[in-house]
Amino acid sequence: MSKSNYRNLNDEDLVNRIATKQDQEAFSTLYQRYVHLAVGVCIKYLKAVEPAQDAVQVVFTKLWTDLHQYQ
């Protein structure tokens, strides 16, 4: 599947590909869609950019490693 086709997939399809196939391109697409929003939420609560970015990295790493455990 080409990179442009991943952009056309909805979030549910991307999550399914990550959970079932450990699809790195699907993960990258999902990450690019939401990283700025996640950092914004973390900045709101942590009041600093660097800790917010670190927290987002932890969240996305957890998503990558644990998503296959859930439906």
Buried (B, 14 or more C-beta within 10 A) or exposed (E): EEEEEBEEBEEEBBBBBBBEEEBEBBBBBBBEEBBEEBBEBBBEEBEEEEEBBEBBEEBBEEBBEEBEEEE
